[in-house]
């Protein structure tokens, strides 16, 4: 049950950040600035988004790995207890 809540929270946060980045991109395109300046700003924001997404992916992968490791340890422990009993 706790795992489902964590997954739902991560999905919400990811969706929120994606929406914020898309909104920022649209705002930059609609801003009354010179084309070159707008393109530079879009490149900068896109780079920040790419970096942020990479960090989130790494954090998520690490969390999943830790969760799987914990579950495997627990399963081994239960197996050994049943086998010894």
Biopython code that builds the backbone (N, CA, C, O; Angstrom):
import numpy as np
from Bio.PDB.StructureBuilder import StructureBuilder

atoms = [
    (1, "UNK", "N", (0.816, -1.179, 0.000)),
    (1, "UNK", "CA", (0.000, 0.000, 0.000)),
    (1, "UNK", "C", (0.870, 1.257, 0.000)),
    (1, "UNK", "O", (0.585, 2.209, -0.726)),
    (2, "UNK", "N", (1.917, 1.262, 0.802)),
    (2, "UNK", "CA", (2.822, 2.404, 0.875)),
    (2, "UNK", "C", (3.519, 2.633, -0.465)),
    (2, "UNK", "O", (3.744, 3.773, -0.872)),
    (3, "UNK", "N", (3.855, 1.546, -1.140)),
    (3, "UNK", "CA", (4.510, 1.640, -2.443)),
    (3, "UNK", "C", (3.606, 2.323, -3.455)),
    (3, "UNK", "O", (4.082, 3.135, -4.248)),
    (4, "UNK", "N", (2.296, 2.009, -3.448)),
    (4, "UNK", "CA", (1.354, 2.640, -4.371)),
    (4, "UNK", "C", (1.275, 4.138, -4.113)),
    (4, "UNK", "O", (1.193, 4.929, -5.053)),
    (5, "UNK", "N", (1.299, 4.523, -2.858)),
    (5, "UNK", "CA", (1.245, 5.947, -2.513)),
    (5, "UNK", "C", (2.500, 6.665, -3.008)),
    (5, "UNK", "O", (2.411, 7.775, -3.533)),
    (6, "UNK", "N", (3.662, 6.041, -2.846)),
    (6, "UNK", "CA", (4.913, 6.634, -3.317)),
    (6, "UNK", "C", (4.904, 6.781, -4.832)),
    (6, "UNK", "O", (5.326, 7.807, -5.364)),
    (7, "UNK", "N", (4.422, 5.750, -5.526)),
    (7, "UNK", "CA", (4.371, 5.802, -6.988)),
    (7, "UNK", "C", (3.420, 6.905, -7.445)),
    (7, "UNK", "O", (3.718, 7.631, -8.394)),
    (8, "UNK", "N", (2.283, 7.031, -6.776)),
    (8, "UNK", "CA", (1.310, 8.068, -7.137)),
    (8, "UNK", "C", (1.910, 9.454, -6.899)),
    (8, "UNK", "O", (1.735, 10.358, -7.717)),
    (9, "UNK", "N", (2.608, 9.619, -5.793)),
    (9, "UNK", "CA", (3.231, 10.906, -5.492)),
    (9, "UNK", "C", (4.280, 11.264, -6.538)),
    (9, "UNK", "O", (4.347, 12.408, -6.989)),
    (10, "UNK", "N", (5.103, 10.282, -6.927)),
    (10, "UNK", "CA", (6.145, 10.532, -7.928)),
    (10, "UNK", "C", (5.517, 10.890, -9.274)),
    (10, "UNK", "O", (6.017, 11.766, -9.979)),
    (11, "UNK", "N", (4.423, 10.216, -9.633)),
    (11, "UNK", "CA", (3.728, 10.507, -10.888)),
    (11, "UNK", "C", (3.181, 11.934, -10.860)),
    (11, "UNK", "O", (3.292, 12.665, -11.845)),
    (12, "UNK", "N", (2.596, 12.323, -9.737)),
    (12, "UNK", "CA", (2.046, 13.669, -9.621)),
    (12, "UNK", "C", (3.144, 14.717, -9.748)),
    (12, "UNK", "O", (3.000, 15.687, -10.493)),
    (13, "UNK", "N", (4.230, 14.523, -9.028)),
    (13, "UNK", "CA", (5.336, 15.493, -9.060)),
    (13, "UNK", "C", (5.916, 15.583, -10.466)),
    (13, "UNK", "O", (6.178, 16.680, -10.958)),
    (14, "UNK", "N", (6.117, 14.437, -11.117)),
    (14, "UNK", "CA", (6.658, 14.436, -12.482)),
    (14, "UNK", "C", (5.726, 15.175, -13.436)),
    (14, "UNK", "O", (6.174, 15.974, -14.259)),
    (15, "UNK", "N", (4.437, 14.907, -13.322)),
    (15, "UNK", "CA", (3.462, 15.582, -14.175)),
    (15, "UNK", "C", (3.412, 17.078, -13.924)),
    (15, "UNK", "O", (3.297, 17.876, -14.854)),
    (16, "UNK", "N", (3.501, 17.445, -12.654)),
    (16, "UNK", "CA", (3.502, 18.861, -12.297)),
    (16, "UNK", "C", (4.710, 19.570, -12.884)),
    (16, "UNK", "O", (4.582, 20.650, -13.462)),
    (17, "UNK", "N", (5.883, 18.966, -12.735)),
    (17, "UNK", "CA", (7.099, 19.587, -13.269)),
    (17, "UNK", "C", (7.060, 19.669, -14.791)),
    (17, "UNK", "O", (7.467, 20.678, -15.367)),
    (18, "UNK", "N", (6.579, 18.628, -15.439)),
    (18, "UNK", "CA", (6.466, 18.652, -16.893)),
    (18, "UNK", "C", (5.522, 19.770, -17.333)),
    (18, "UNK", "O", (5.822, 20.508, -18.271)),
    (19, "UNK", "N", (4.385, 19.892, -16.658)),
    (19, "UNK", "CA", (3.427, 20.952, -16.980)),
    (19, "UNK", "C", (4.021, 22.336, -16.774)),
    (19, "UNK", "O", (3.793, 23.248, -17.568)),
    (20, "UNK", "N", (4.785, 22.481, -15.700)),
    (20, "UNK", "CA", (5.420, 23.774, -15.431)),
    (20, "UNK", "C", (6.423, 24.118, -16.520)),
    (20, "UNK", "O", (6.498, 25.267, -16.955)),
    (21, "UNK", "N", (7.190, 23.135, -16.961)),
    (21, "UNK", "CA", (8.186, 23.398, -17.998)),
    (21, "UNK", "C", (7.517, 23.719, -19.335)),
    (21, "UNK", "O", (7.965, 24.616, -20.049)),
    (22, "UNK", "N", (6.463, 23.006, -19.674)),
    (22, "UNK", "CA", (5.748, 23.289, -20.923)),
    (22, "UNK", "C", (5.143, 24.694, -20.846)),
    (22, "UNK", "O", (5.218, 25.460, -21.807)),
    (23, "UNK", "N", (4.551, 25.022, -19.715)),
    (23, "UNK", "CA", (3.981, 26.360, -19.534)),
    (23, "UNK", "C", (5.040, 27.450, -19.660)),
    (23, "UNK", "O", (4.800, 28.492, -20.270)),
    (24, "UNK", "N", (6.209, 27.204, -19.082)),
    (24, "UNK", "CA", (7.294, 28.180, -19.173)),
    (24, "UNK", "C", (7.747, 28.340, -20.623)),
    (24, "UNK", "O", (8.027, 29.452, -21.069)),
    (25, "UNK", "N", (7.818, 27.235, -21.353)),
    (25, "UNK", "CA", (8.208, 27.298, -22.766)),
    (25, "UNK", "C", (7.218, 28.103, -23.591)),
    (25, "UNK", "O", (7.608, 28.907, -24.438)),
    (26, "UNK", "N", (5.943, 27.882, -23.340)),
    (26, "UNK", "CA", (4.909, 28.627, -24.066)),
    (26, "UNK", "C", (4.976, 30.113, -23.699)),
    (26, "UNK", "O", (4.830, 30.979, -24.562)),
    (27, "UNK", "N", (5.194, 30.395, -22.428)),
    (27, "UNK", "CA", (5.307, 31.798, -22.013)),
    (27, "UNK", "C", (6.497, 32.471, -22.683)),
    (27, "UNK", "O", (6.416, 33.633, -23.081)),
    (28, "UNK", "N", (7.597, 31.742, -22.807)),
    (28, "UNK", "CA", (8.768, 32.318, -23.479)),
    (28, "UNK", "C", (8.488, 32.587, -24.949)),
    (28, "UNK", "O", (8.914, 33.606, -25.492)),
    (29, "UNK", "N", (7.777, 31.679, -25.586)),
    (29, "UNK", "CA", (7.457, 31.878, -27.000)),
    (29, "UNK", "C", (6.503, 33.050, -27.198)),
    (29, "UNK", "O", (6.560, 33.730, -28.223)),
    (30, "UNK", "N", (5.642, 33.285, -26.240)),
    (30, "UNK", "CA", (4.657, 34.361, -26.364)),
    (30, "UNK", "C", (5.205, 35.704, -25.884)),
    (30, "UNK", "O", (4.568, 36.738, -26.085)),
    (31, "UNK", "N", (6.362, 35.698, -25.260)),
    (31, "UNK", "CA", (6.926, 36.937, -24.715)),
    (31, "UNK", "C", (7.372, 37.872, -25.842)),
    (31, "UNK", "O", (7.880, 37.415, -26.866)),
    (32, "UNK", "N", (7.187, 39.150, -25.656)),
    (32, "UNK", "CA", (7.571, 40.112, -26.692)),
    (32, "UNK", "C", (9.062, 40.467, -26.620)),
    (32, "UNK", "O", (9.421, 41.577, -26.227)),
    (33, "UNK", "N", (9.915, 39.530, -26.998)),
    (33, "UNK", "CA", (11.356, 39.757, -27.027)),
    (33, "UNK", "C", (11.879, 39.407, -28.413)),
    (33, "UNK", "O", (11.181, 38.817, -29.238)),
    (34, "UNK", "N", (13.113, 39.786, -28.634)),
    (34, "UNK", "CA", (13.749, 39.450, -29.906)),
    (34, "UNK", "C", (13.885, 37.921, -30.032)),
    (34, "UNK", "O", (14.035, 37.215, -29.034)),
    (35, "UNK", "N", (13.831, 37.440, -31.253)),
    (35, "UNK", "CA", (13.886, 36.001, -31.515)),
    (35, "UNK", "C", (15.127, 35.323, -30.970)),
    (35, "UNK", "O", (15.038, 34.253, -30.369)),
    (36, "UNK", "N", (16.288, 35.937, -31.173)),
    (36, "UNK", "CA", (17.532, 35.323, -30.717)),
    (36, "UNK", "C", (17.540, 35.205, -29.193)),
    (36, "UNK", "O", (17.948, 34.178, -28.651)),
    (37, "UNK", "N", (17.101, 36.233, -28.516)),
    (37, "UNK", "CA", (17.079, 36.209, -27.051)),
    (37, "UNK", "C", (16.099, 35.147, -26.542)),
    (37, "UNK", "O", (16.388, 34.445, -25.573)),
    (38, "UNK", "N", (14.951, 35.033, -27.192)),
    (38, "UNK", "CA", (13.963, 34.028, -26.804)),
    (38, "UNK", "C", (14.510, 32.621, -27.022)),
    (38, "UNK", "O", (14.336, 31.747, -26.173)),
    (39, "UNK", "N", (15.169, 32.400, -28.156)),
    (39, "UNK", "CA", (15.739, 31.067, -28.428)),
    (39, "UNK", "C", (16.805, 30.704, -27.396)),
    (39, "UNK", "O", (16.879, 29.553, -26.964)),
    (40, "UNK", "N", (17.628, 31.673, -26.999)),
    (40, "UNK", "CA", (18.635, 31.410, -25.964)),
    (40, "UNK", "C", (17.967, 31.039, -24.647)),
    (40, "UNK", "O", (18.402, 30.124, -23.947)),
    (41, "UNK", "N", (16.918, 31.754, -24.329)),
    (41, "UNK", "CA", (16.203, 31.467, -23.087)),
    (41, "UNK", "C", (15.567, 30.077, -23.133)),
    (41, "UNK", "O", (15.599, 29.341, -22.147)),
    (42, "UNK", "N", (14.999, 29.729, -24.268)),
    (42, "UNK", "CA", (14.393, 28.398, -24.422)),
    (42, "UNK", "C", (15.459, 27.317, -24.278)),
    (42, "UNK", "O", (15.228, 26.303, -23.619)),
    (43, "UNK", "N", (16.629, 27.524, -24.892)),
    (43, "UNK", "CA", (17.719, 26.544, -24.758)),
    (43, "UNK", "C", (18.131, 26.383, -23.300)),
    (43, "UNK", "O", (18.365, 25.268, -22.834)),
    (44, "UNK", "N", (18.220, 27.491, -22.588)),
    (44, "UNK", "CA", (18.616, 27.437, -21.174)),
    (44, "UNK", "C", (17.584, 26.680, -20.345)),
    (44, "UNK", "O", (17.940, 25.824, -19.535)),
    (45, "UNK", "N", (16.306, 26.998, -20.547)),
    (45, "UNK", "CA", (15.242, 26.330, -19.796)),
    (45, "UNK", "C", (15.187, 24.845, -20.153)),
    (45, "UNK", "O", (14.996, 23.999, -19.280)),
    (46, "UNK", "N", (15.353, 24.535, -21.433)),
    (46, "UNK", "CA", (15.346, 23.131, -21.851)),
    (46, "UNK", "C", (16.510, 22.364, -21.216)),
    (46, "UNK", "O", (16.350, 21.214, -20.806)),
    (47, "UNK", "N", (17.665, 22.997, -21.138)),
    (47, "UNK", "CA", (18.821, 22.361, -20.492)),
    (47, "UNK", "C", (18.569, 22.115, -19.016)),
    (47, "UNK", "O", (18.920, 21.060, -18.485)),
    (48, "UNK", "N", (17.958, 23.096, -18.350)),
    (48, "UNK", "CA", (17.628, 22.927, -16.936)),
    (48, "UNK", "C", (16.623, 21.795, -16.753)),
    (48, "UNK", "O", (16.737, 21.001, -15.819)),
    (49, "UNK", "N", (15.642, 21.723, -17.644)),
    (49, "UNK", "CA", (14.644, 20.660, -17.567)),
    (49, "UNK", "C", (15.303, 19.298, -17.776)),
    (49, "UNK", "O", (14.997, 18.343, -17.062)),
    (50, "UNK", "N", (16.198, 19.205, -18.744)),
    (50, "UNK", "CA", (16.894, 17.943, -19.016)),
    (50, "UNK", "C", (17.699, 17.504, -17.794)),
    (50, "UNK", "O", (17.679, 16.333, -17.413)),
    (51, "UNK", "N", (18.401, 18.454, -17.191)),
    (51, "UNK", "CA", (19.184, 18.137, -15.989)),
    (51, "UNK", "C", (18.275, 17.688, -14.846)),
    (51, "UNK", "O", (18.571, 16.715, -14.154)),
    (52, "UNK", "N", (17.175, 18.399, -14.657)),
    (52, "UNK", "CA", (16.234, 18.058, -13.586)),
    (52, "UNK", "C", (15.614, 16.688, -13.815)),
    (52, "UNK", "O", (15.478, 15.900, -12.880)),
    (53, "UNK", "N", (15.238, 16.404, -15.059)),
    (53, "UNK", "CA", (14.646, 15.100, -15.375)),
    (53, "UNK", "C", (15.659, 13.985, -15.144)),
    (53, "UNK", "O", (15.304, 12.917, -14.643)),
    (54, "UNK", "N", (16.912, 14.225, -15.505)),
    (54, "UNK", "CA", (17.948, 13.221, -15.276)),
    (54, "UNK", "C", (18.144, 12.955, -13.795)),
    (54, "UNK", "O", (18.295, 11.805, -13.382)),
    (55, "UNK", "N", (18.142, 14.020, -12.989)),
    (55, "UNK", "CA", (18.277, 13.858, -11.540)),
    (55, "UNK", "C", (17.104, 13.079, -10.961)),
    (55, "UNK", "O", (17.289, 12.203, -10.117)),
    (56, "UNK", "N", (15.901, 13.400, -11.418)),
    (56, "UNK", "CA", (14.717, 12.684, -10.929)),
    (56, "UNK", "C", (14.772, 11.217, -11.317)),
    (56, "UNK", "O", (14.418, 10.345, -10.524)),
    (57, "UNK", "N", (15.215, 10.946, -12.530)),
    (57, "UNK", "CA", (15.310, 9.560, -12.994)),
    (57, "UNK", "C", (16.298, 8.791, -12.130)),
    (57, "UNK", "O", (16.033, 7.655, -11.738)),
    (58, "UNK", "N", (17.437, 9.407, -11.834)),
    (58, "UNK", "CA", (18.435, 8.749, -10.990)),
    (58, "UNK", "C", (17.899, 8.510, -9.579)),
    (58, "UNK", "O", (18.119, 7.445, -9.002)),
    (59, "UNK", "N", (17.198, 9.495, -9.027)),
    (59, "UNK", "CA", (16.622, 9.337, -7.690)),
    (59, "UNK", "C", (15.582, 8.221, -7.669)),
    (59, "UNK", "O", (15.537, 7.417, -6.738)),
    (60, "UNK", "N", (14.750, 8.182, -8.702)),
    (60, "UNK", "CA", (13.728, 7.148, -8.789)),
    (60, "UNK", "C", (14.366, 5.768, -8.925)),
    (60, "UNK", "O", (13.938, 4.817, -8.270)),
    (61, "UNK", "N", (15.385, 5.656, -9.771)),
    (61, "UNK", "CA", (16.066, 4.371, -9.954)),
    (61, "UNK", "C", (16.716, 3.910, -8.656)),
    (61, "UNK", "O", (16.669, 2.727, -8.319)),
    (62, "UNK", "N", (17.320, 4.843, -7.929)),
    (62, "UNK", "CA", (17.946, 4.493, -6.656)),
    (62, "UNK", "C", (16.896, 4.047, -5.640)),
    (62, "UNK", "O", (17.119, 3.090, -4.898)),
    (63, "UNK", "N", (15.763, 4.730, -5.603)),
    (63, "UNK", "CA", (14.680, 4.352, -4.694)),
    (63, "UNK", "C", (14.128, 2.982, -5.010)),
    (63, "UNK", "O", (13.865, 2.189, -4.105)),
    (64, "UNK", "N", (13.946, 2.693, -6.305)),
    (64, "UNK", "CA", (13.451, 1.377, -6.717)),
    (64, "UNK", "C", (14.462, 0.295, -6.358)),
    (64, "UNK", "O", (14.084, -0.770, -5.869)),
    (65, "UNK", "N", (15.735, 0.560, -6.595)),
    (65, "UNK", "CA", (16.780, -0.416, -6.263)),
    (65, "UNK", "C", (16.793, -0.701, -4.772)),
    (65, "UNK", "O", (16.871, -1.858, -4.360)),
    (66, "UNK", "N", (16.718, 0.349, -3.957)),
    (66, "UNK", "CA", (16.699, 0.163, -2.508)),
    (66, "UNK", "C", (15.482, -0.650, -2.075)),
    (66, "UNK", "O", (15.585, -1.524, -1.215)),
    (67, "UNK", "N", (14.341, -0.358, -2.672)),
    (67, "UNK", "CA", (13.098, -1.077, -2.334)),
    (67, "UNK", "C", (13.213, -2.553, -2.709)),
    (67, "UNK", "O", (12.821, -3.424, -1.933)),
    (68, "UNK", "N", (13.745, -2.832, -3.886)),
    (68, "UNK", "CA", (13.911, -4.223, -4.319)),
    (68, "UNK", "C", (14.907, -4.944, -3.414)),
    (68, "UNK", "O", (14.672, -6.085, -3.018)),
    (69, "UNK", "N", (16.011, -4.287, -3.088)),
    (69, "UNK", "CA", (16.992, -4.895, -2.188)),
    (69, "UNK", "C", (16.366, -5.230, -0.833)),
    (69, "UNK", "O", (16.600, -6.311, -0.292)),
    (70, "UNK", "N", (15.579, -4.318, -0.291)),
    (70, "UNK", "CA", (14.905, -4.569, 0.984)),
    (70, "UNK", "C", (13.943, -5.746, 0.886)),
    (70, "UNK", "O", (13.895, -6.595, 1.776)),
    (71, "UNK", "N", (13.176, -5.791, -0.203)),
    (71, "UNK", "CA", (12.222, -6.889, -0.394)),
    (71, "UNK", "C", (12.932, -8.228, -0.551)),
    (71, "UNK", "O", (12.469, -9.238, -0.020)),
    (72, "UNK", "N", (14.039, -8.248, -1.268)),
    (72, "UNK", "CA", (14.798, -9.487, -1.447)),
    (72, "UNK", "C", (15.364, -9.954, -0.107)),
    (72, "UNK", "O", (15.301, -11.142, 0.211)),
    (73, "UNK", "N", (15.912, -9.037, 0.675)),
    (73, "UNK", "CA", (16.432, -9.405, 2.000)),
    (73, "UNK", "C", (15.322, -9.972, 2.878)),
    (73, "UNK", "O", (15.516, -10.977, 3.562)),
    (74, "UNK", "N", (14.168, -9.331, 2.856)),
    (74, "UNK", "CA", (13.033, -9.816, 3.653)),
    (74, "UNK", "C", (12.574, -11.188, 3.214)),
    (74, "UNK", "O", (12.270, -12.043, 4.045)),
    (75, "UNK", "N", (12.522, -11.404, 1.909)),
    (75, "UNK", "CA", (12.104, -12.713, 1.390)),
    (75, "UNK", "C", (13.109, -13.791, 1.773)),
    (75, "UNK", "O", (12.720, -14.895, 2.154)),
    (76, "UNK", "N", (14.381, -13.483, 1.676)),
    (76, "UNK", "CA", (15.416, -14.451, 2.073)),
    (76, "UNK", "C", (15.294, -14.800, 3.549)),
    (76, "UNK", "O", (15.397, -15.964, 3.937)),
    (77, "UNK", "N", (15.073, -13.778, 4.362)),
    (77, "UNK", "CA", (14.948, -13.992, 5.797)),
    (77, "UNK", "C", (13.759, -14.909, 6.105)),
    (77, "UNK", "O", (13.874, -15.841, 6.901)),
    (78, "UNK", "N", (12.611, -14.632, 5.462)),
    (78, "UNK", "CA", (11.425, -15.468, 5.676)),
    (78, "UNK", "C", (11.661, -16.886, 5.181)),
    (78, "UNK", "O", (11.219, -17.844, 5.816)),
    (79, "UNK", "N", (12.343, -17.031, 4.067)),
    (79, "UNK", "CA", (12.628, -18.359, 3.521)),
    (79, "UNK", "C", (13.508, -19.156, 4.480)),
    (79, "UNK", "O", (13.250, -20.333, 4.731)),
    (80, "UNK", "N", (14.539, -18.518, 5.010)),
    (80, "UNK", "CA", (15.456, -19.201, 5.934)),
    (80, "UNK", "C", (14.731, -19.588, 7.233)),
    (80, "UNK", "O", (14.979, -20.663, 7.778)),
    (81, "UNK", "N", (13.853, -18.733, 7.721)),
    (81, "UNK", "CA", (13.108, -19.039, 8.951)),
    (81, "UNK", "C", (12.204, -20.243, 8.714)),
    (81, "UNK", "O", (12.152, -21.140, 9.555)),
    (82, "UNK", "N", (11.498, -20.283, 7.600)),
    (82, "UNK", "CA", (10.600, -21.410, 7.289)),
    (82, "UNK", "C", (11.398, -22.686, 7.078)),
    (82, "UNK", "O", (10.987, -23.763, 7.508)),
    (83, "UNK", "N", (12.534, -22.562, 6.418)),
    (83, "UNK", "CA", (13.347, -23.742, 6.130)),
    (83, "UNK", "C", (13.913, -24.332, 7.422)),
    (83, "UNK", "O", (13.977, -25.553, 7.573)),
    (84, "UNK", "N", (14.316, -23.481, 8.339)),
    (84, "UNK", "CA", (14.892, -23.948, 9.598)),
    (84, "UNK", "C", (13.843, -24.468, 10.572)),
    (84, "UNK", "O", (14.163, -25.223, 11.490)),
    (85, "UNK", "N", (12.604, -24.070, 10.374)),
    (85, "UNK", "CA", (11.551, -24.471, 11.327)),
    (85, "UNK", "C", (11.111, -25.899, 11.148)),
    (85, "UNK", "O", (10.237, -26.371, 11.875)),
]
sb = StructureBuilder()
sb.init_structure("model")
sb.init_model(0)
sb.init_chain("A")
sb.init_seg("    ")
for serial, (resi, resn, name, xyz) in enumerate(atoms, 1):
    if name == "N":
        sb.init_residue(resn, " ", resi, " ")
    sb.init_atom(name, np.array(xyz, "f"), 0.0, 1.0, " ", f" {name:<3s}", serial, name[0])
structure = sb.get_structure()
